[in-house]
Amino acid sequence: MTKQQAVWFPQEEMMKKTRLYNWMQELGYRDYDAFFEKSVDDIGWFWDEAVKALHIEWFEVYQKPLEITGSWKYPKWFVDGKMNIAHNAVEKWAQNPATADRPALIWEGDDGAVVTYTFSQLNDKITALAAGLHEIGLKQGDVVSIYMPMIPETVISMLAIAKVGAIFSPAFSGYGADAVATRINAAQAKFLITADGYSRRGKPIPMKEEADRAVAKCPSIEKVIVVKRTGQEIPWDDRKDISYQSLSNNKNPFTTVKTNGNDPFMLIYTSGTTGKPKGAVHTHAGFPIKAAFDAGLCMDVKQGDTFFWYTDMGWMMGPFLVFGGLVNGAAILLFEGTPDYPNVDRIWEVTSKHKVTHLGISPTLIRSIMKHGPDWIEKHDLSSLQLISSTGEPWNPEPWMWLFEHVCKRKVPIMNYSGGTEISGGILGNVLLKPISPITFNSPIPGMDVHVFDHNGDAVLNEVGELVILKPWVGMTNGFWKENERYETAYWNKWPETWVHGDWVIKDEEGFWTITGRSDDILNVAGKRLGPAEMESVLIEHPNVVESAAIGVPDPVKGEAAVCFVVLKDQTESLDIKRDLMDLVATQLGKALKPKDIFFVDELPKTRNGKVMRRVIRAAYLNQSEGDLSSLENSNVLAAIRSLNKQM
């Protein structure tokens, strides 16, 4: 991996305005590194102070912040504390005259329509729906599946369910019936909340029909609650279907349920390489506090800000947006549309129109729009931006610098952010008190005891190794829903009392961390371990390459060889480009790492949030089982990849 030099440096005046700097000062720390060491040396102290800094309100104050009996696989946080995240996200702001009338939720539809709710208005909507849900039989501990587009009713539903003390389980809005049914059955959900449809690229997309097909396979579902978003004709069963609007018009009062902080409030199902999706269990005092900490203290989201992450509620960053923003008293922006419709500058138009202060995107999004040039950006006033965050996959240097130069104007910091659904947020990030270099991370997130281990379990520097965590953190999944053996196998089976996350990472002597890929993506060519992002970064340097993916395949001589899949801007001279790309890799990485082959494809298989699925590419190319494909947005591209192996 080429050593990266810092390009963004914190100015003292700016640093002193950040919440992290001021919090450190209050706790008696002037040096960030000393503060970080304390944050992982005394985990209980750290999170005790964090919930104070976030002004979390408790119905009954906890006895101690952390209790571990035996293994730390299942720590108990905020012992005997009672709270409800619906209160901390919205209700307390609505009850405060100083914040009640501030914007809480801003929604922009695919067609440009805009709806805004203040904290007071949002709280009224949540309370009415909670009362309606309670009247039809929802009670504490029940599970409700949410199969919804990015509309205000989605957030209202999540918080109303939490207010009742029940558990919501969001599913990606683009899933088909089978994927939705799998998640409903795994959660044994009592109700499903869905919509008639939504708008995408100017066209109505139906959802109710797909929801009905899913429910037909789910005996646990008693009622289907339907939001009428598009007004299109939909099938209706009076015995099972209920209008969302009728429930949300409930005028009865409803008091927020006092849940234990450790009570589950959300299940998020993530796809595995094999087998059915796994349900990460998140609690009232877990996921929302970790999300609020990472957003508030690390990304510097605060009251009066507008927080926008381009995502779906079925992905972790959807709930992260909701709780990372609202718990900090900021407005959150939901966007129903796509970032390049009706024009390629839609993402910048939305950012400018709503004066977004904190924007979350994926590297894939930037790679897809940078080919249109920077002129589209110059049409918009982006001066409100204070920070851009990115997650989902490793960066390549060229698109990172393109974003930094043309959108950030080399002034706005980019916070690379990496963690996962089971983490409730980030493991590594870019704190605003240290220099930032392209594609890297300048620190673990405070409170995360992160290390790099070699295959012997020894800590290494300047060497690719496994990303591991050695102490608990607020937000770590409380096992998998009714599958704790699977949870322990997934993260705890390599070294004792060590969370092995599944990322390959390098930490250099200057303290910069670089993720090179997933453990199951790593290339081992003739004994040389190489993260796929390293090879992809070389390929994308070619002016005709839009994006690429590198996988390892069996090789009789090297044991494993690299095969690359490349999307071109212009396919006309692909033979010449193939030769050029081979030479480029050989020059920059060495002849021994030269790919066995390079294939040109129209698309790479991705999730809706833009993550390239290398394990699926590898399985398709080798004609192996591709595992769970429910998270893919474009599984149709796999047929072309399967056919390529026949050409060898």
C-alpha positions as CSV (number, residue, x, y, z in Angstrom):
1,M,0.0,0.0,0.0
2,T,1.4,3.3,-1.0
3,K,2.0,5.6,2.0
4,Q,-0.6,8.4,2.1
5,Q,0.3,11.9,3.1
6,A,-2.1,14.1,5.1
7,V,-4.0,16.7,3.0
8,W,-6.3,18.2,5.7
9,F,-5.1,19.7,8.9
10,P,-7.2,20.9,11.8
11,Q,-7.0,24.6,12.5
12,E,-6.8,25.5,16.2
13,E,-9.8,27.9,16.0
14,M,-11.9,25.2,14.4
15,M,-10.8,22.5,16.8
16,K,-11.8,24.6,19.8
17,K,-15.3,24.8,18.5
18,T,-15.8,21.0,18.2
19,R,-17.8,19.1,20.8
20,L,-15.0,16.5,21.1
21,Y,-12.4,19.1,22.0
22,N,-14.6,20.8,24.6
23,W,-15.6,17.5,26.1
24,M,-12.0,16.5,26.4
25,Q,-11.2,19.7,28.1
26,E,-14.0,19.2,30.6
27,L,-12.6,15.8,31.5
28,G,-9.1,17.3,32.0
29,Y,-7.4,16.2,28.8
30,R,-5.6,18.5,26.3
31,D,-4.0,15.8,24.3
32,Y,-6.2,13.6,22.1
33,D,-4.0,10.5,22.2
34,A,-3.9,10.6,26.0
35,F,-7.7,11.0,26.0
36,F,-8.1,8.0,23.6
37,E,-5.9,5.8,25.8
38,K,-8.1,6.6,28.8
39,S,-11.2,5.9,26.8
40,V,-10.1,2.3,26.2
41,D,-8.3,1.8,29.5
42,D,-11.5,2.5,31.6
43,I,-14.4,1.5,29.4
44,G,-17.1,1.9,32.1
45,W,-15.9,5.4,33.0
46,F,-15.8,6.4,29.4
47,W,-19.4,5.5,28.5
48,D,-20.6,6.8,31.8
49,E,-19.2,10.2,30.8
50,A,-20.4,9.8,27.2
51,V,-24.1,9.5,28.2
52,K,-23.7,12.6,30.3
53,A,-22.2,14.5,27.4
54,L,-25.1,13.3,25.1
55,H,-27.6,14.5,27.8
56,I,-29.3,11.1,27.8
57,E,-32.3,11.2,30.2
58,W,-33.2,8.3,32.4
59,F,-36.5,7.5,34.0
60,E,-34.5,5.5,36.6
61,V,-30.8,6.2,36.8
62,Y,-28.5,3.1,36.3
63,Q,-26.5,1.7,39.2
64,K,-23.3,1.2,37.3
65,P,-22.4,1.8,33.6
66,L,-20.9,-1.7,32.9
67,E,-21.1,-5.2,34.4
68,I,-19.2,-8.2,33.0
69,T,-19.6,-11.6,34.4
70,G,-17.3,-14.1,32.8
71,S,-16.9,-13.5,29.1
72,W,-17.4,-10.0,27.6
73,K,-19.5,-11.5,24.7
74,Y,-22.6,-10.3,26.6
75,P,-21.8,-7.2,28.7
76,K,-24.6,-5.5,30.7
77,W,-24.7,-1.8,30.2
78,F,-26.3,0.8,32.4
79,V,-27.4,-1.8,35.0
80,D,-31.0,-1.3,36.2
81,G,-31.3,2.0,34.3
82,K,-34.7,2.7,32.7
83,M,-35.1,4.8,29.7
84,N,-36.7,4.9,26.2
85,I,-35.0,6.0,23.1
86,A,-38.2,7.6,21.7
87,H,-38.1,10.0,24.6
88,N,-34.4,10.9,24.1
89,A,-34.7,11.2,20.3
90,V,-37.8,13.4,20.1
91,E,-40.0,13.7,23.2
92,K,-37.5,15.6,25.4
93,W,-36.8,18.1,22.6
94,A,-40.6,18.5,22.0
95,Q,-41.1,19.2,25.7
96,N,-38.5,21.9,25.8
97,P,-39.8,25.3,24.7
98,A,-36.3,26.2,23.4
99,T,-36.3,23.3,20.9
100,A,-39.9,22.3,20.4
101,D,-40.3,24.3,17.2
102,R,-37.0,23.5,15.6
103,P,-36.9,21.3,12.5
104,A,-36.6,17.6,13.4
105,L,-37.3,15.8,10.1
106,I,-37.1,17.1,6.6
107,W,-38.2,14.9,3.7
108,E,-37.7,15.4,0.0
109,G,-39.5,13.2,-2.4
110,D,-38.3,11.8,-5.7
111,D,-40.5,14.6,-7.4
112,G,-39.0,17.4,-5.3
113,A,-41.9,17.7,-2.9
114,V,-40.7,18.7,0.6
115,V,-42.3,18.1,4.1
116,T,-40.9,19.4,7.4
117,Y,-41.8,18.3,10.9
118,T,-40.7,20.2,14.0
119,F,-39.8,18.2,17.1
120,S,-43.3,19.1,18.6
121,Q,-45.1,18.0,15.4
122,L,-43.0,14.8,15.1
123,N,-43.7,13.9,18.7
124,D,-47.4,14.4,18.2
125,K,-47.3,12.0,15.2
126,I,-45.3,9.4,17.1
127,T,-47.6,9.5,20.1
128,A,-50.8,9.2,18.0
129,L,-49.4,6.2,16.1
130,A,-48.1,4.6,19.3
131,A,-51.7,4.9,20.8
132,G,-53.1,3.4,17.6
133,L,-50.7,0.5,17.6
134,H,-51.3,-0.2,21.2
135,E,-55.1,-0.3,20.6
136,I,-54.7,-3.0,17.9
137,G,-52.7,-5.2,20.3
138,L,-49.0,-4.2,20.1
139,K,-47.3,-4.7,23.4
140,Q,-43.9,-4.5,25.0
141,G,-41.5,-7.1,23.5
142,D,-43.5,-7.7,20.3
143,V,-41.7,-7.4,16.9
144,V,-42.9,-5.3,14.0
145,S,-41.3,-5.6,10.6
146,I,-41.0,-2.4,8.6
147,Y,-40.9,-2.7,4.8
148,M,-41.0,0.9,3.8
149,P,-39.4,3.5,1.5
150,M,-37.6,6.6,2.8
151,I,-40.7,8.6,3.9
152,P,-41.5,10.4,7.1
153,E,-44.0,7.6,8.2
154,T,-41.0,5.2,8.3
155,V,-39.3,7.2,11.1
156,I,-42.6,7.9,12.8
157,S,-43.3,4.1,12.8
158,M,-39.9,3.2,14.2
159,L,-40.2,5.7,17.1
160,A,-43.8,4.8,17.8
161,I,-42.9,1.1,18.1
162,A,-40.0,2.0,20.4
163,K,-42.3,4.3,22.5
164,V,-44.6,1.3,23.1
165,G,-41.6,-0.8,24.2
166,A,-41.9,-3.1,21.2
167,I,-39.2,-4.0,18.7
168,F,-39.0,-2.9,15.1
169,S,-37.1,-4.7,12.3
170,P,-36.5,-2.7,9.1
171,A,-36.1,-4.4,5.8
172,F,-34.6,-2.9,2.6
173,S,-37.3,-1.2,0.5
174,G,-36.0,-2.9,-2.6
175,Y,-36.3,-6.5,-1.4
176,G,-38.5,-9.0,-3.1
177,A,-41.2,-11.1,-1.3
178,D,-38.9,-14.0,-0.4
179,A,-36.2,-11.8,1.2
180,V,-38.9,-9.9,3.2
181,A,-40.6,-13.2,4.3
182,T,-37.3,-14.7,5.4
183,R,-36.7,-11.7,7.7
184,I,-40.3,-11.7,9.0
185,N,-40.2,-15.4,9.8
186,A,-36.8,-15.1,11.5
187,A,-38.0,-12.3,13.7
188,Q,-41.5,-13.9,14.2
189,A,-43.0,-10.4,13.7
190,K,-46.6,-9.8,14.8
191,F,-47.3,-6.8,12.4
192,L,-45.9,-5.6,9.1
193,I,-45.9,-1.9,8.3
194,T,-45.5,-1.2,4.5
195,A,-46.6,1.3,1.8
196,D,-48.6,1.1,-1.4
197,G,-45.4,2.1,-3.1
198,Y,-42.9,4.9,-3.7
199,S,-41.5,7.0,-6.5
200,R,-38.1,6.2,-8.1
201,R,-36.8,8.1,-11.1
202,G,-40.2,9.5,-11.8
203,K,-42.0,6.2,-11.8
204,P,-44.3,4.6,-9.1
205,I,-42.8,1.4,-7.7
206,P,-45.3,-0.9,-6.1
207,M,-44.7,-2.4,-2.7
208,K,-48.0,-3.7,-1.4
209,E,-48.2,-6.6,-3.8
210,E,-44.7,-7.7,-2.8
211,A,-45.6,-7.3,0.8
212,D,-48.7,-9.5,0.3
213,R,-46.7,-12.2,-1.3
214,A,-44.3,-12.1,1.7
215,V,-47.1,-12.2,4.3
216,A,-48.6,-15.2,2.6
217,K,-45.5,-17.1,3.7
218,C,-45.5,-15.7,7.3
219,P,-48.0,-17.2,9.7
220,S,-46.9,-14.9,12.6
221,I,-48.2,-11.8,10.9
222,E,-51.6,-10.7,12.3
223,K,-52.0,-7.3,10.7
224,V,-50.5,-5.4,7.7
225,I,-50.5,-1.6,8.2
226,V,-50.4,0.3,4.9
227,V,-49.2,3.8,4.2
228,K,-50.8,5.3,1.1
229,R,-47.8,7.1,-0.4
230,T,-48.5,7.0,-4.1
231,G,-52.3,6.5,-4.3
232,Q,-52.0,3.7,-6.8
233,E,-54.5,0.9,-6.8
234,I,-53.6,-1.9,-4.4
235,P,-55.1,-5.2,-3.3
236,W,-56.8,-4.9,0.1
237,D,-57.9,-7.6,2.6
238,D,-60.2,-6.1,5.2
239,R,-59.5,-9.0,7.6
240,K,-55.8,-8.2,7.7
241,D,-55.0,-4.8,6.2
242,I,-55.3,-1.6,8.2
243,S,-54.8,2.0,6.9
244,Y,-51.8,3.7,8.5
245,Q,-53.7,6.9,8.3
246,S,-56.6,5.6,10.4
247,L,-54.2,4.4,13.1
248,S,-52.2,7.6,13.1
249,N,-55.4,9.7,13.7
250,N,-55.7,8.2,17.2
251,K,-56.5,11.0,19.7
252,N,-55.9,9.0,22.9
253,P,-53.0,9.9,25.1
254,F,-50.1,7.4,25.3
255,T,-47.4,7.5,27.9
256,T,-43.9,6.4,26.8
257,V,-43.1,3.0,28.2
258,K,-40.2,2.9,30.7
259,T,-38.1,0.2,29.3
260,N,-34.9,-1.2,30.7
261,G,-31.9,0.2,28.9
262,N,-30.9,-3.3,27.9
263,D,-34.3,-4.2,26.4
264,P,-34.2,-4.8,22.6
265,F,-35.7,-2.1,20.5
266,M,-34.5,-3.0,17.0
267,L,-33.4,-6.1,15.0
268,I,-31.4,-5.6,11.8
269,Y,-30.9,-8.5,9.6
270,T,-27.7,-8.7,7.6
271,S,-26.9,-11.1,4.8
272,G,-24.3,-13.8,5.3
273,T,-22.0,-15.6,2.9
274,T,-24.1,-18.7,3.4
275,G,-27.3,-19.5,5.2
276,K,-30.2,-17.2,6.2
277,P,-29.6,-13.6,7.3
278,K,-28.6,-13.0,10.9
279,G,-30.5,-10.7,13.2
280,A,-28.3,-8.3,15.2
281,V,-30.1,-7.5,18.5
282,H,-29.9,-3.8,19.5
283,T,-31.1,-2.2,22.7
284,H,-32.5,1.2,23.8
285,A,-29.3,2.1,25.5
286,G,-27.1,0.5,22.9
287,F,-27.3,1.3,19.2
288,P,-28.8,4.8,19.6
289,I,-26.2,5.9,22.1
290,K,-23.3,4.6,20.0
291,A,-24.8,6.3,16.9
292,A,-25.4,9.5,18.8
293,F,-21.8,9.5,20.1
294,D,-20.2,8.8,16.8
295,A,-22.4,11.5,15.1
296,G,-22.3,14.0,17.9
297,L,-18.8,13.8,19.4
298,C,-16.8,12.5,16.3
299,M,-18.7,14.0,13.3
300,D,-19.6,17.1,15.4
301,V,-23.4,17.0,14.7
302,K,-25.2,19.3,17.0
303,Q,-28.4,21.3,17.6
304,G,-29.3,23.4,14.6
305,D,-27.4,21.2,12.1
306,T,-29.0,19.3,9.3
307,F,-27.8,15.7,8.9
308,F,-28.3,13.8,5.6
309,W,-27.1,10.3,4.8
310,Y,-28.0,8.9,1.4
311,T,-29.2,5.4,2.4
312,D,-32.2,3.1,3.0
313,M,-33.8,2.3,6.4
314,G,-33.0,-1.4,5.8
315,W,-29.3,-0.7,6.0
316,M,-27.6,0.2,9.2
317,M,-26.9,3.8,8.2
318,G,-30.7,4.5,8.0
319,P,-31.3,4.0,11.7
320,F,-27.8,5.6,12.3
321,L,-29.1,8.7,10.6
322,V,-32.3,8.8,12.7
323,F,-30.7,8.3,16.1
324,G,-27.3,10.0,15.3
325,G,-29.2,13.1,14.3
326,L,-32.3,13.3,16.6
327,V,-30.6,12.3,19.8
328,N,-28.2,15.2,19.2
329,G,-31.1,17.6,18.6
330,A,-30.2,18.0,14.9
331,A,-32.6,17.9,12.0
332,I,-32.4,14.7,9.8
333,L,-33.0,14.8,6.1
334,L,-34.7,11.8,4.4
335,F,-34.5,11.6,0.6
336,E,-36.8,9.3,-1.4
337,G,-35.1,9.8,-4.7
338,T,-31.8,8.8,-6.4
339,P,-28.6,11.0,-6.4
340,D,-28.5,11.4,-10.2
341,Y,-32.2,11.9,-11.1
342,P,-33.5,13.9,-12.9
343,N,-29.9,15.2,-13.4
344,V,-26.6,14.0,-12.2
345,D,-26.3,16.8,-9.7
346,R,-29.4,15.9,-7.7
347,I,-27.4,15.0,-4.6
348,W,-25.7,18.4,-4.6
349,E,-29.0,20.1,-5.4
350,V,-30.6,18.5,-2.3
351,T,-27.6,19.3,-0.1
352,S,-27.7,23.0,-1.2
353,K,-31.5,23.4,-1.0
354,H,-31.7,22.2,2.6
355,K,-28.4,23.7,3.8
356,V,-27.1,20.3,4.8
357,T,-24.2,20.6,7.3
358,H,-23.2,16.9,7.5
359,L,-23.5,14.7,4.4
360,G,-23.0,10.9,4.3
361,I,-22.2,9.1,1.0
362,S,-20.4,6.0,-0.3
363,P,-17.3,5.8,-2.4
364,T,-19.3,4.1,-5.1
365,L,-21.6,7.1,-5.4
366,I,-18.6,9.4,-6.0
367,R,-17.0,7.1,-8.5
368,S,-20.3,7.0,-10.4
369,I,-20.8,10.8,-10.6
370,M,-17.2,12.0,-11.0
371,K,-17.2,10.8,-14.6
372,H,-19.6,13.7,-15.4
373,G,-17.1,16.2,-14.3
374,P,-17.0,19.0,-11.6
375,D,-19.1,21.5,-13.5
376,W,-22.3,20.1,-12.1
377,I,-21.0,20.8,-8.6
378,E,-20.2,24.5,-9.3
379,K,-23.9,25.2,-10.0
380,H,-24.7,24.7,-6.3
381,D,-23.9,26.6,-3.1
382,L,-22.4,24.0,-0.8
383,S,-21.1,26.5,1.8
384,S,-23.3,25.0,4.5
385,L,-21.2,21.7,4.5
386,Q,-19.1,21.2,7.6
387,L,-18.2,17.6,7.1
388,I,-18.6,14.8,4.6
389,S,-18.7,11.2,5.9
390,S,-18.3,8.1,3.9
391,T,-18.8,4.4,4.6
392,G,-19.7,1.1,3.0
393,E,-16.4,0.1,1.4
394,P,-12.8,1.1,1.0
395,W,-11.9,4.2,-1.0
396,N,-9.5,4.5,-3.9
397,P,-7.2,7.6,-3.8
398,E,-8.5,9.2,-7.1
399,P,-12.2,9.5,-6.2
400,W,-11.4,10.5,-2.6
401,M,-9.2,13.4,-3.9
402,W,-11.8,14.3,-6.5
403,L,-14.4,14.7,-3.7
404,F,-11.9,16.6,-1.5
405,E,-10.9,19.1,-4.2
406,H,-14.2,19.7,-6.0
407,V,-16.8,19.4,-3.3
408,C,-14.8,20.1,-0.1
409,K,-12.6,22.7,-1.8
410,R,-9.8,21.2,0.3
411,K,-11.4,22.8,3.4
412,V,-14.2,20.6,4.5
413,P,-12.9,17.4,6.1
414,I,-13.9,13.9,4.9
415,M,-14.5,11.5,7.7
416,N,-13.9,8.0,6.5
417,Y,-16.0,5.8,8.8
418,S,-15.9,2.0,9.1
419,G,-17.7,-0.4,11.4
420,G,-20.8,-2.4,10.9
421,T,-24.4,-3.4,11.8
422,E,-23.2,-5.4,14.7
423,I,-21.1,-2.5,15.9
424,S,-23.9,0.1,15.8
425,G,-21.6,2.6,14.2
426,G,-17.8,3.0,13.7
427,I,-14.7,1.1,14.7
428,L,-12.3,3.4,12.8
429,G,-12.9,7.1,11.7
430,N,-11.3,10.4,11.2
431,V,-11.5,12.6,14.3
432,L,-11.4,16.3,13.7
433,L,-8.5,16.9,16.1
434,K,-5.9,15.1,13.9
435,P,-4.7,15.4,10.3
436,I,-6.6,13.5,7.6
437,S,-5.0,11.7,4.6
438,P,-6.8,10.2,1.6
439,I,-8.6,6.8,2.0
440,T,-7.2,6.2,5.6
441,F,-8.5,6.6,9.1
442,N,-6.6,8.7,11.6
443,S,-7.9,7.0,14.8
444,P,-10.2,4.3,16.2
445,I,-13.4,5.8,17.4
446,P,-12.9,6.7,21.1
447,G,-13.9,3.9,23.3
448,M,-13.0,1.2,20.7
449,D,-10.0,-0.9,21.8
450,V,-8.8,-1.8,18.3
451,H,-5.7,-3.7,17.3
452,V,-4.2,-5.4,14.2
453,F,-3.2,-9.1,14.7
454,D,-1.2,-11.4,12.5
455,H,-2.1,-15.0,12.0
456,N,-0.5,-15.9,15.4
457,G,-2.6,-13.4,17.3
458,D,0.3,-11.0,17.7
459,A,0.0,-7.2,17.3
460,V,1.7,-5.9,14.1
461,L,2.6,-2.5,12.6
462,N,3.0,-1.7,8.9
463,E,1.7,-5.2,8.0
464,V,-1.7,-6.5,6.8
465,G,-3.6,-8.2,9.7
466,E,-7.0,-8.9,11.2
467,L,-8.9,-6.0,12.7
468,V,-9.7,-7.1,16.3
469,I,-11.4,-5.5,19.3
470,L,-10.4,-6.5,22.8
471,K,-12.9,-4.7,25.1
472,P,-16.7,-4.2,25.0
473,W,-18.4,-1.0,23.7
474,V,-21.8,0.5,23.9
475,G,-23.8,-0.6,20.9
476,M,-22.2,-4.1,20.3
477,T,-25.0,-6.4,19.2
478,N,-26.5,-8.4,22.1
479,G,-26.0,-11.6,20.2
480,F,-28.1,-12.7,17.2
481,W,-31.9,-13.0,17.6
482,K,-32.4,-16.5,18.9
483,E,-29.1,-17.6,17.4
484,N,-26.3,-16.8,19.9
485,E,-24.3,-19.9,18.8
486,R,-24.1,-18.4,15.3
487,Y,-23.1,-15.0,16.8
488,E,-20.2,-16.6,18.8
489,T,-19.1,-18.6,15.7
490,A,-19.1,-15.4,13.6
491,Y,-17.0,-13.2,15.8
492,W,-15.4,-15.2,18.7
493,N,-13.9,-18.4,17.3
494,K,-10.4,-17.4,16.4
495,W,-8.7,-16.1,19.6
496,P,-10.0,-16.1,23.2
497,E,-12.0,-13.1,24.3
498,T,-11.3,-11.3,21.0
499,W,-13.8,-9.9,18.6
500,V,-12.5,-10.6,15.1
501,H,-14.4,-8.2,12.8
502,G,-13.5,-9.7,9.4
503,D,-11.5,-6.7,8.0
504,W,-7.9,-6.8,6.8
505,V,-6.2,-3.6,7.9
506,I,-2.8,-1.9,8.1
507,K,-1.7,0.5,10.8
508,D,1.4,2.5,10.0
509,E,3.9,4.1,12.3
510,E,2.3,7.5,11.9
511,G,-1.0,6.2,13.3
512,F,-3.0,6.0,10.0
513,W,-5.1,3.0,9.4
514,T,-6.0,1.6,6.0
515,I,-8.7,-1.1,5.4
516,T,-7.6,-3.2,2.4
517,G,-10.7,-5.5,2.3
518,R,-12.7,-8.1,4.0
519,S,-10.9,-11.1,5.4
520,D,-12.8,-13.4,3.0
521,D,-11.9,-11.1,0.1
522,I,-8.1,-11.0,0.7
523,L,-5.8,-12.1,-2.2
524,N,-2.9,-14.4,-1.3
525,V,-0.8,-14.5,-4.5
526,A,2.3,-16.7,-4.2
527,G,2.3,-16.1,-0.4
528,K,1.9,-12.3,-0.8
529,R,-1.3,-11.1,0.9
530,L,-3.0,-8.2,-0.9
531,G,-6.2,-6.4,-0.1
532,P,-8.4,-6.1,-3.2
533,A,-8.7,-2.3,-2.7
534,E,-5.0,-2.0,-3.4
535,M,-5.3,-3.6,-6.8
536,E,-8.5,-1.8,-7.6
537,S,-6.9,1.6,-6.7
538,V,-4.2,0.9,-9.3
539,L,-6.8,0.0,-12.0
540,I,-9.0,3.0,-11.4
541,E,-6.0,5.3,-12.1
542,H,-6.6,4.6,-15.8
543,P,-8.6,7.4,-17.3
544,N,-11.1,5.0,-19.0
545,V,-11.8,3.0,-15.9
546,V,-15.0,3.9,-13.9
547,E,-14.7,1.2,-11.2
548,S,-13.2,-2.3,-10.6
549,A,-13.3,-5.3,-8.4
550,A,-10.5,-7.8,-7.8
551,I,-10.9,-11.4,-6.5
552,G,-8.6,-14.3,-5.9
553,V,-9.1,-17.6,-7.8
554,P,-7.3,-20.9,-7.4
555,D,-4.0,-21.1,-9.5
556,P,-1.9,-24.3,-9.9
557,V,1.4,-22.3,-9.8
558,K,0.8,-19.4,-7.4
559,G,-1.9,-21.1,-5.3
560,E,-4.1,-18.1,-5.9
561,A,-4.1,-15.5,-8.7
562,A,-6.0,-12.2,-9.1
563,V,-8.8,-11.9,-11.6
564,C,-10.2,-8.4,-12.1
565,F,-13.5,-7.1,-13.4
566,V,-13.5,-3.5,-14.8
567,V,-16.3,-1.1,-15.9
568,L,-15.1,1.2,-18.6
569,K,-16.3,4.6,-19.7
570,D,-15.7,3.7,-23.4
571,Q,-15.5,0.0,-24.5
572,T,-14.2,0.7,-28.0
573,E,-10.5,0.0,-27.3
574,S,-10.8,-2.7,-24.6
575,L,-7.9,-4.8,-25.9
576,D,-5.4,-2.0,-25.7
577,I,-6.8,-1.0,-22.2
578,K,-6.4,-4.5,-21.0
579,R,-2.8,-4.5,-21.9
580,D,-2.3,-1.1,-20.3
581,L,-4.0,-2.2,-17.1
582,M,-1.9,-5.3,-16.8
583,D,1.3,-3.2,-17.2
584,L,0.0,-0.7,-14.7
585,V,-0.5,-3.3,-12.0
586,A,2.9,-4.9,-12.8
587,T,4.6,-1.5,-12.5
588,Q,3.0,-0.4,-9.3
589,L,2.5,-3.7,-7.4
590,G,5.1,-5.9,-9.0
591,K,5.1,-8.5,-11.7
592,A,4.3,-11.3,-9.3
593,L,0.9,-9.7,-8.5
594,K,-0.1,-9.1,-12.2
595,P,-3.7,-10.3,-12.7
596,K,-4.3,-13.7,-14.3
597,D,-7.0,-12.0,-16.3
598,I,-9.0,-8.8,-16.6
599,F,-12.6,-8.8,-17.8
600,F,-14.7,-5.9,-18.9
601,V,-18.3,-5.8,-17.6
602,D,-21.2,-3.4,-17.8
603,E,-21.9,-3.4,-14.1
604,L,-20.6,-4.8,-10.8
605,P,-23.0,-6.5,-8.4
606,K,-23.8,-4.1,-5.6
607,T,-26.1,-3.5,-2.7
608,R,-28.5,-0.6,-2.8
609,N,-26.1,1.5,-0.7
610,G,-23.4,0.9,-3.3
611,K,-21.2,-1.8,-1.7
612,V,-19.5,-4.0,-4.3
613,M,-20.1,-7.7,-3.4
614,R,-16.7,-9.3,-4.2
615,R,-17.7,-12.6,-2.6
616,V,-20.6,-12.8,-5.0
617,I,-18.4,-12.0,-7.9
618,R,-16.0,-14.7,-6.9
619,A,-18.7,-17.3,-6.4
620,A,-20.4,-16.5,-9.7
621,Y,-17.1,-16.6,-11.6
622,L,-16.1,-20.0,-10.1
623,N,-19.7,-21.3,-10.5
624,Q,-20.0,-21.8,-6.8
625,S,-23.0,-21.3,-4.5
626,E,-23.5,-17.5,-4.2
627,G,-25.2,-17.6,-0.8
628,D,-27.8,-15.0,0.2
629,L,-28.3,-12.5,-2.7
630,S,-31.3,-10.7,-1.1
631,S,-29.2,-7.5,-0.5
632,L,-28.2,-7.2,-4.2
633,E,-29.9,-4.5,-6.2
634,N,-28.7,-5.9,-9.6
635,S,-28.3,-9.6,-9.3
636,N,-29.1,-9.8,-13.1
637,V,-25.4,-8.9,-13.8
638,L,-24.2,-12.2,-12.3
639,A,-25.2,-14.2,-15.5
640,A,-22.5,-12.3,-17.5
641,I,-19.9,-13.0,-14.8
642,R,-20.8,-16.7,-14.7
643,S,-20.3,-16.9,-18.5
644,L,-16.8,-15.4,-18.3
645,N,-15.2,-18.5,-16.8
646,K,-16.3,-20.5,-19.8
647,Q,-14.0,-18.4,-21.9
648,M,-10.9,-19.6,-20.1
